Amino acid sequence: MAKKAGNVIGGWAFLIGVVLALVLGFLGNVTGTMATILVVVGVIIGLLNIADKESAPFLMSGAVLVIVSSFGQETLSVVTRLSTVVDALLLLFVPATIVVAIRHVLKIAKR
């Protein structure tokens, strides 16, 4: 069976976003245009890549990632490269998690 165009685009957005976040994180601080690109890719991931049946596990994983990263920032600051990688990943996953959470709440509200 052929994949839907949104699934293909969302899958590529996810792969490109994670690789881009890792590379930019290892290169140094992510600011300006690159941060905006990661946020836009995160929104695309949230809109196109996460199906309804994947919403709950994605939201749990996204929430854990954001919470642990936030609380661990001081600890991670000792290893600068790791800290910037986590910051870049957060720029990608926070918007994706917000989009999926809004979609999930709207779906629940329609019931």
N, CA, C and O atoms as a GROMACS GRO file, in nm:
protein
  444
    1MET      N    1   0.084  -0.117   0.000
    1MET     CA    2   0.000   0.000   0.000
    1MET      C    3   0.089   0.124   0.000
    1MET      O    4   0.189   0.129   0.073
    2ALA      N    5   0.056   0.224  -0.079
    2ALA     CA    6   0.136   0.346  -0.090
    2ALA      C    7   0.118   0.431   0.036
    2ALA      O    8   0.010   0.435   0.095
    3LYS      N    9   0.227   0.499   0.074
    3LYS     CA   10   0.220   0.588   0.188
    3LYS      C   11   0.157   0.720   0.146
    3LYS      O   12   0.169   0.761   0.031
    4LYS      N   13   0.090   0.786   0.240
    4LYS     CA   14   0.035   0.918   0.213
    4LYS      C   15   0.150   1.018   0.202
    4LYS      O   16   0.255   0.999   0.264
    5ALA      N   17   0.129   1.123   0.124
    5ALA     CA   18   0.233   1.225   0.105
    5ALA      C   19   0.272   1.290   0.237
    5ALA      O   20   0.389   1.318   0.260
    6GLY      N   21   0.173   1.315   0.325
    6GLY     CA   22   0.202   1.377   0.455
    6GLY      C   23   0.292   1.290   0.541
    6GLY      O   24   0.379   1.342   0.611
    7ASN      N   25   0.272   1.158   0.536
    7ASN     CA   26   0.355   1.068   0.614
    7ASN      C   27   0.499   1.070   0.564
    7ASN      O   28   0.593   1.067   0.643
    8VAL      N   29   0.516   1.074   0.432
    8VAL     CA   30   0.650   1.077   0.375
    8VAL      C   31   0.720   1.208   0.411
    8VAL      O   32   0.836   1.208   0.453
    9ILE      N   33   0.649   1.320   0.395
    9ILE     CA   34   0.707   1.450   0.428
    9ILE      C   35   0.737   1.458   0.577
    9ILE      O   36   0.843   1.506   0.617
   10GLY      N   37   0.644   1.412   0.659
   10GLY     CA   38   0.664   1.414   0.804
   10GLY      C   39   0.779   1.326   0.847
   10GLY      O   40   0.856   1.362   0.936
   11GLY      N   41   0.793   1.209   0.783
   11GLY     CA   42   0.904   1.119   0.814
   11GLY      C   43   1.038   1.182   0.780
   11GLY      O   44   1.133   1.176   0.858
   12TRP      N   45   1.045   1.243   0.662
   12TRP     CA   46   1.169   1.310   0.623
   12TRP      C   47   1.196   1.430   0.712
   12TRP      O   48   1.312   1.456   0.748
   13ALA      N   49   1.091   1.505   0.749
   13ALA     CA   50   1.109   1.619   0.839
   13ALA      C   51   1.166   1.573   0.972
   13ALA      O   52   1.254   1.639   1.028
   14PHE      N   53   1.116   1.461   1.022
   14PHE     CA   54   1.166   1.409   1.150
   14PHE      C   55   1.314   1.371   1.139
   14PHE      O   56   1.395   1.409   1.224
   15LEU      N   57   1.349   1.296   1.036
   15LEU     CA   58   1.487   1.254   1.017
   15LEU      C   59   1.580   1.373   0.997
   15LEU      O   60   1.685   1.382   1.062
   16ILE      N   61   1.543   1.463   0.909
   16ILE     CA   62   1.626   1.581   0.882
   16ILE      C   63   1.636   1.667   1.007
   16ILE      O   64   1.743   1.718   1.039
   17GLY      N   65   1.525   1.684   1.079
   17GLY     CA   66   1.526   1.766   1.200
   17GLY      C   67   1.617   1.712   1.308
   17GLY      O   68   1.693   1.787   1.368
   18VAL      N   69   1.611   1.583   1.332
   18VAL     CA   70   1.697   1.523   1.436
   18VAL      C   71   1.845   1.533   1.396
   18VAL      O   72   1.929   1.569   1.477
   19VAL      N   73   1.875   1.500   1.270
   19VAL     CA   74   2.014   1.508   1.224
   19VAL      C   75   2.063   1.652   1.231
   19VAL      O   76   2.174   1.678   1.277
   20LEU      N   77   1.981   1.747   1.186
   20LEU     CA   78   2.018   1.888   1.189
   20LEU      C   79   2.039   1.935   1.332
   20LEU      O   80   2.135   2.008   1.360
   21ALA      N   81   1.951   1.895   1.424
   21ALA     CA   82   1.965   1.934   1.564
   21ALA      C   83   2.094   1.878   1.624
   21ALA      O   84   2.164   1.947   1.698
   22LEU      N   85   2.125   1.753   1.593
   22LEU     CA   86   2.249   1.694   1.645
   22LEU      C   87   2.372   1.764   1.590
   22LEU      O   88   2.464   1.797   1.664
   23VAL      N   89   2.374   1.788   1.460
   23VAL     CA   90   2.490   1.853   1.397
   23VAL      C   91   2.506   1.995   1.450
   23VAL      O   92   2.616   2.034   1.489
   24LEU      N   93   2.397   2.072   1.452
   24LEU     CA   94   2.406   2.210   1.501
   24LEU      C   95   2.444   2.214   1.649
   24LEU      O   96   2.519   2.302   1.691
   25GLY      N   97   2.393   2.120   1.725
   25GLY     CA   98   2.428   2.115   1.867
   25GLY      C   99   2.575   2.089   1.888
   25GLY      O  100   2.637   2.149   1.976
   26PHE      N  101   2.633   2.000   1.809
   26PHE     CA  102   2.776   1.971   1.822
   26PHE      C  103   2.862   2.086   1.772
   26PHE      O  104   2.975   2.104   1.818
   27LEU      N  105   2.810   2.165   1.678
   27LEU     CA  106   2.887   2.277   1.625
   27LEU      C  107   2.891   2.396   1.719
   27LEU      O  108   2.984   2.477   1.712
   28GLY      N  109   2.794   2.408   1.805
   28GLY     CA  110   2.793   2.521   1.899
   28GLY      C  111   2.652   2.570   1.923
   28GLY      O  112   2.555   2.501   1.893
   29ASN      N  113   2.641   2.691   1.978
   29ASN     CA  114   2.510   2.748   2.010
   29ASN      C  115   2.426   2.764   1.884
   29ASN      O  116   2.475   2.806   1.779
   30VAL      N  117   2.299   2.732   1.897
   30VAL     CA  118   2.204   2.745   1.786
   30VAL      C  119   2.126   2.874   1.810
   30VAL      O  120   2.053   2.886   1.908
   31THR      N  121   2.142   2.969   1.719
   31THR     CA  122   2.072   3.097   1.734
   31THR      C  123   2.011   3.139   1.602
   31THR      O  124   2.044   3.084   1.496
   32GLY      N  125   1.924   3.236   1.608
   32GLY     CA  126   1.871   3.302   1.490
   32GLY      C  127   1.801   3.211   1.391
   32GLY      O  128   1.706   3.140   1.425
   33THR      N  129   1.850   3.216   1.269
   33THR     CA  130   1.786   3.146   1.158
   33THR      C  131   1.781   2.996   1.181
   33THR      O  132   1.679   2.933   1.152
   34MET      N  133   1.887   2.938   1.231
   34MET     CA  134   1.889   2.792   1.252
   34MET      C  135   1.787   2.751   1.358
   34MET      O  136   1.724   2.646   1.346
   35ALA      N  137   1.771   2.832   1.461
   35ALA     CA  138   1.670   2.801   1.564
   35ALA      C  139   1.530   2.809   1.503
   35ALA      O  140   1.445   2.725   1.532
   36THR      N  141   1.507   2.909   1.419
   36THR     CA  142   1.378   2.921   1.353
   36THR      C  143   1.350   2.801   1.264
   36THR      O  144   1.238   2.751   1.260
   37ILE      N  145   1.452   2.756   1.192
   37ILE     CA  146   1.436   2.638   1.105
   37ILE      C  147   1.400   2.516   1.188
   37ILE      O  148   1.312   2.439   1.149
   38LEU      N  149   1.466   2.496   1.302
   38LEU     CA  150   1.435   2.380   1.387
   38LEU      C  151   1.292   2.388   1.439
   38LEU      O  152   1.224   2.286   1.447
   39VAL      N  153   1.247   2.507   1.475
   39VAL     CA  154   1.110   2.523   1.525
   39VAL      C  155   1.010   2.492   1.414
   39VAL      O  156   0.911   2.423   1.438
   40VAL      N  157   1.034   2.543   1.294
   40VAL     CA  158   0.943   2.517   1.181
   40VAL      C  159   0.940   2.368   1.148
   40VAL      O  160   0.833   2.312   1.124
   41VAL      N  161   1.055   2.304   1.148
   41VAL     CA  162   1.059   2.159   1.123
   41VAL      C  163   0.984   2.085   1.234
   41VAL      O  164   0.916   1.986   1.207
   42GLY      N  165   0.996   2.132   1.357
   42GLY     CA  166   0.922   2.071   1.468
   42GLY      C  167   0.771   2.082   1.449
   42GLY      O  168   0.698   1.987   1.478
   43VAL      N  169   0.724   2.196   1.400
   43VAL     CA  170   0.582   2.213   1.373
   43VAL      C  171   0.538   2.117   1.262
   43VAL      O  172   0.432   2.056   1.271
   44ILE      N  173   0.620   2.105   1.158
   44ILE     CA  174   0.589   2.012   1.049
   44ILE      C  175   0.581   1.869   1.101
   44ILE      O  176   0.492   1.793   1.063
   45ILE      N  177   0.674   1.832   1.187
   45ILE     CA  178   0.672   1.698   1.247
   45ILE      C  179   0.542   1.677   1.324
   45ILE      O  180   0.477   1.574   1.309
   46GLY      N  181   0.504   1.775   1.405
   46GLY     CA  182   0.382   1.763   1.484
   46GLY      C  183   0.258   1.753   1.398
   46GLY      O  184   0.164   1.681   1.432
   47LEU      N  185   0.256   1.824   1.286
   47LEU     CA  186   0.138   1.824   1.198
   47LEU      C  187   0.130   1.700   1.111
   47LEU      O  188   0.021   1.645   1.091
   48LEU      N  189   0.243   1.654   1.058
   48LEU     CA  190   0.240   1.552   0.955
   48LEU      C  191   0.290   1.414   0.996
   48LEU      O  192   0.254   1.314   0.933
   49ASN      N  193   0.370   1.405   1.099
   49ASN     CA  194   0.436   1.279   1.128
   49ASN      C  195   0.371   1.197   1.238
   49ASN      O  196   0.390   1.076   1.243
   50ILE      N  197   0.297   1.260   1.325
   50ILE     CA  198   0.242   1.190   1.440
   50ILE      C  199   0.094   1.160   1.415
   50ILE      O  200   0.012   1.252   1.412
   51ALA      N  201   0.062   1.033   1.398
   51ALA     CA  202  -0.076   0.989   1.375
   51ALA      C  203  -0.153   0.992   1.507
   51ALA      O  204  -0.094   1.000   1.615
   52ASP      N  205  -0.285   0.985   1.496
   52ASP     CA  206  -0.370   0.989   1.616
   52ASP      C  207  -0.334   0.879   1.716
   52ASP      O  208  -0.331   0.902   1.836
   53LYS      N  209  -0.308   0.758   1.664
   53LYS     CA  210  -0.276   0.647   1.756
   53LYS      C  211  -0.139   0.663   1.822
   53LYS      O  212  -0.111   0.600   1.923
   54GLU      N  213  -0.054   0.749   1.764
   54GLU     CA  214   0.080   0.772   1.821
   54GLU      C  215   0.083   0.893   1.913
   54GLU      O  216   0.186   0.921   1.974
   55SER      N  217  -0.028   0.965   1.925
   55SER     CA  218  -0.030   1.090   2.002
   55SER      C  219   0.008   1.070   2.148
   55SER      O  220   0.096   1.139   2.200
   56ALA      N  221  -0.057   0.975   2.215
   56ALA     CA  222  -0.032   0.956   2.358
   56ALA      C  223   0.113   0.917   2.386
   56ALA      O  224   0.175   0.977   2.474
   57PRO      N  225   0.171   0.818   2.316
   57PRO     CA  226   0.311   0.786   2.343
   57PRO      C  227   0.406   0.902   2.309
   57PRO      O  228   0.504   0.924   2.379
   58PHE      N  229   0.376   0.974   2.200
   58PHE     CA  230   0.461   1.087   2.164
   58PHE      C  231   0.454   1.197   2.270
   58PHE      O  232   0.556   1.255   2.307
   59LEU      N  233   0.333   1.224   2.319
   59LEU     CA  234   0.318   1.328   2.422
   59LEU      C  235   0.390   1.289   2.551
   59LEU      O  236   0.451   1.374   2.616
   60MET      N  237   0.383   1.162   2.587
   60MET     CA  238   0.454   1.117   2.707
   60MET      C  239   0.605   1.133   2.688
   60MET      O  240   0.674   1.186   2.775
   61SER      N  241   0.654   1.087   2.575
   61SER     CA  242   0.798   1.097   2.548
   61SER      C  243   0.842   1.242   2.538
   61SER      O  244   0.946   1.280   2.591
   62GLY      N  245   0.762   1.323   2.469
   62GLY     CA  246   0.796   1.465   2.454
   62GLY      C  247   0.797   1.537   2.588
   62GLY      O  248   0.886   1.617   2.615
   63ALA      N  249   0.697   1.508   2.670
   63ALA     CA  250   0.691   1.572   2.802
   63ALA      C  251   0.810   1.532   2.888
   63ALA      O  252   0.869   1.616   2.956
   64VAL      N  253   0.846   1.405   2.886
   64VAL     CA  254   0.962   1.359   2.963
   64VAL      C  255   1.089   1.426   2.912
   64VAL      O  256   1.171   1.471   2.992
   65LEU      N  257   1.106   1.433   2.781
   65LEU     CA  258   1.224   1.497   2.723
   65LEU      C  259   1.235   1.642   2.766
   65LEU      O  260   1.341   1.688   2.807
   66VAL      N  261   1.125   1.715   2.757
   66VAL     CA  262   1.126   1.857   2.792
   66VAL      C  263   1.150   1.877   2.942
   66VAL      O  264   1.230   1.962   2.980
   67ILE      N  265   1.084   1.800   3.025
   67ILE     CA  266   1.099   1.815   3.170
   67ILE      C  267   1.239   1.778   3.216
   67ILE      O  268   1.302   1.854   3.290
   68VAL      N  269   1.287   1.664   3.173
   68VAL     CA  270   1.421   1.619   3.216
   68VAL      C  271   1.528   1.714   3.164
   68VAL      O  272   1.623   1.747   3.235
   69SER      N  273   1.513   1.759   3.041
   69SER     CA  274   1.611   1.851   2.984
   69SER      C  275   1.611   1.984   3.059
   69SER      O  276   1.716   2.042   3.086
   70SER      N  277   1.493   2.030   3.093
   70SER     CA  278   1.482   2.156   3.166
   70SER      C  279   1.545   2.146   3.304
   70SER      O  280   1.622   2.234   3.344
   71PHE      N  281   1.514   2.040   3.376
   71PHE     CA  282   1.570   2.024   3.510
   71PHE      C  283   1.719   1.991   3.506
   71PHE      O  284   1.792   2.021   3.601
   72GLY      N  285   1.763   1.930   3.397
   72GLY     CA  286   1.903   1.889   3.389
   72GLY      C  287   1.995   1.991   3.325
   72GLY      O  288   2.114   1.962   3.308
   73GLN      N  289   1.945   2.108   3.290
   73GLN     CA  290   2.028   2.208   3.221
   73GLN      C  291   2.152   2.245   3.301
   73GLN      O  292   2.261   2.257   3.244
   74GLU      N  293   2.138   2.264   3.430
   74GLU     CA  294   2.253   2.304   3.511
   74GLU      C  295   2.359   2.192   3.512
   74GLU      O  296   2.478   2.220   3.503
   75THR      N  297   2.314   2.070   3.524
   75THR     CA  298   2.405   1.956   3.523
   75THR      C  299   2.472   1.941   3.388
   75THR      O  300   2.592   1.915   3.379
   76LEU      N  301   2.394   1.958   3.281
   76LEU     CA  302   2.447   1.943   3.146
   76LEU      C  303   2.542   2.055   3.107
   76LEU      O  304   2.622   2.038   3.015
   77SER      N  305   2.534   2.169   3.176
   77SER     CA  306   2.620   2.281   3.140
   77SER      C  307   2.768   2.248   3.160
   77SER      O  308   2.855   2.317   3.105
   78VAL      N  309   2.798   2.145   3.236
   78VAL     CA  310   2.937   2.102   3.256
   78VAL      C  311   2.994   2.047   3.125
   78VAL      O  312   3.111   2.068   3.094
   79VAL      N  313   2.912   1.978   3.048
   79VAL     CA  314   2.953   1.923   2.919
   79VAL      C  315   2.887   2.011   2.812
   79VAL      O  316   2.772   1.987   2.774
   80THR      N  317   2.958   2.111   2.765
   80THR     CA  318   2.902   2.214   2.680
   80THR      C  319   2.838   2.158   2.553
   80THR      O  320   2.726   2.197   2.519
   81ARG      N  321   2.906   2.068   2.484
   81ARG     CA  322   2.852   2.014   2.359
   81ARG      C  323   2.721   1.938   2.383
   81ARG      O  324   2.627   1.951   2.305
   82LEU      N  325   2.716   1.861   2.489
   82LEU     CA  326   2.594   1.786   2.520
   82LEU      C  327   2.480   1.883   2.551
   82LEU      O  328   2.366   1.860   2.512
   83SER      N  329   2.510   1.990   2.621
   83SER     CA  330   2.410   2.090   2.654
   83SER      C  331   2.354   2.157   2.529
   83SER      O  332   2.233   2.178   2.519
   84THR      N  333   2.440   2.189   2.433
   84THR     CA  334   2.392   2.253   2.311
   84THR      C  335   2.314   2.155   2.223
   84THR      O  336   2.221   2.196   2.153
   85VAL      N  337   2.350   2.028   2.226
   85VAL     CA  338   2.274   1.926   2.152
   85VAL      C  339   2.134   1.916   2.210
   85VAL      O  340   2.036   1.911   2.135
   86VAL      N  341   2.123   1.911   2.342
   86VAL     CA  342   1.991   1.902   2.407
   86VAL      C  343   1.910   2.028   2.377
   86VAL      O  344   1.790   2.019   2.353
   87ASP      N  345   1.973   2.145   2.378
   87ASP     CA  346   1.902   2.269   2.344
   87ASP      C  347   1.847   2.263   2.202
   87ASP      O  348   1.733   2.302   2.177
   88ALA      N  349   1.927   2.214   2.109
   88ALA     CA  350   1.883   2.203   1.969
   88ALA      C  351   1.769   2.102   1.956
   88ALA      O  352   1.673   2.127   1.883
   89LEU      N  353   1.778   1.991   2.026
   89LEU     CA  354   1.670   1.892   2.022
   89LEU      C  355   1.541   1.949   2.083
   89LEU      O  356   1.431   1.918   2.036
   90LEU      N  357   1.555   2.031   2.186
   90LEU     CA  358   1.437   2.095   2.246
   90LEU      C  359   1.372   2.191   2.147
   90LEU      O  360   1.249   2.199   2.141
   91LEU      N  361   1.453   2.264   2.069
   91LEU     CA  362   1.397   2.353   1.968
   91LEU      C  363   1.315   2.275   1.865
   91LEU      O  364   1.223   2.330   1.804
   92LEU      N  365   1.348   2.151   1.845
   92LEU     CA  366   1.276   2.066   1.752
   92LEU      C  367   1.153   2.002   1.817
   92LEU      O  368   1.045   2.002   1.758
   93PHE      N  369   1.168   1.949   1.937
   93PHE     CA  370   1.061   1.870   1.998
   93PHE      C  371   0.956   1.950   2.073
   93PHE      O  372   0.841   1.907   2.081
   94VAL      N  373   0.990   2.066   2.126
   94VAL     CA  374   0.889   2.144   2.198
   94VAL      C  375   0.775   2.186   2.105
   94VAL      O  376   0.659   2.166   2.140
   95PRO      N  377   0.804   2.244   1.987
   95PRO     CA  378   0.691   2.279   1.899
   95PRO      C  379   0.613   2.157   1.851
   95PRO      O  380   0.490   2.161   1.841
   96ALA      N  381   0.683   2.048   1.822
   96ALA     CA  382   0.614   1.926   1.779
   96ALA      C  383   0.521   1.876   1.889
   96ALA      O  384   0.408   1.835   1.862
   97THR      N  385   0.568   1.878   2.013
   97THR     CA  386   0.487   1.833   2.126
   97THR      C  387   0.366   1.924   2.148
   97THR      O  388   0.257   1.877   2.178
   98ILE      N  389   0.386   2.054   2.133
   98ILE     CA  390   0.275   2.148   2.149
   98ILE      C  391   0.168   2.124   2.043
   98ILE      O  392   0.049   2.121   2.074
   99VAL      N  393   0.210   2.106   1.918
   99VAL     CA  394   0.114   2.083   1.808
   99VAL      C  395   0.037   1.954   1.832
   99VAL      O  396  -0.085   1.951   1.817
  100VAL      N  397   0.107   1.848   1.869
  100VAL     CA  398   0.040   1.719   1.892
  100VAL      C  399  -0.054   1.730   2.013
  100VAL      O  400  -0.164   1.673   2.011
  101ALA      N  401  -0.013   1.801   2.116
  101ALA     CA  402  -0.099   1.817   2.234
  101ALA      C  403  -0.227   1.892   2.199
  101ALA      O  404  -0.335   1.854   2.243
  102ILE      N  405  -0.216   1.997   2.120
  102ILE     CA  406  -0.334   2.073   2.079
  102ILE      C  407  -0.426   1.985   1.994
  102ILE      O  408  -0.548   1.985   2.014
  103ARG      N  409  -0.369   1.912   1.899
  103ARG     CA  410  -0.449   1.821   1.817
  103ARG      C  411  -0.520   1.717   1.903
  103ARG      O  412  -0.637   1.686   1.882
  104HIS      N  413  -0.447   1.663   2.001
  104HIS     CA  414  -0.503   1.559   2.089
  104HIS      C  415  -0.618   1.616   2.172
  104HIS      O  416  -0.721   1.552   2.186
  105VAL      N  417  -0.601   1.735   2.227
  105VAL     CA  418  -0.706   1.798   2.308
  105VAL      C  419  -0.829   1.827   2.222
  105VAL      O  420  -0.942   1.806   2.267
  106LEU      N  421  -0.808   1.876   2.100
  106LEU     CA  422  -0.921   1.903   2.011
  106LEU      C  423  -0.995   1.774   1.975
  106LEU      O  424  -1.118   1.773   1.965
  107LYS      N  425  -0.921   1.666   1.956
  107LYS     CA  426  -0.985   1.537   1.927
  107LYS      C  427  -1.069   1.491   2.046
  107LYS      O  428  -1.181   1.442   2.028
  108ILE      N  429  -1.016   1.506   2.166
  108ILE     CA  430  -1.090   1.469   2.286
  108ILE      C  431  -1.214   1.555   2.301
  108ILE      O  432  -1.320   1.506   2.342
  109ALA      N  433  -1.203   1.684   2.270
  109ALA     CA  434  -1.316   1.776   2.285
  109ALA      C  435  -1.429   1.744   2.187
  109ALA      O  436  -1.545   1.774   2.215
  110LYS      N  437  -1.396   1.685   2.073
  110LYS     CA  438  -1.497   1.651   1.973
  110LYS      C  439  -1.582   1.531   2.014
  110LYS      O  440  -1.690   1.511   1.958
  111ARG      N  441  -1.536   1.452   2.108
  111ARG     CA  442  -1.609   1.331   2.148
  111ARG      C  443  -1.736   1.362   2.216
  111ARG      O  444  -1.808   1.270   2.256
   0.00000   0.00000   0.00000
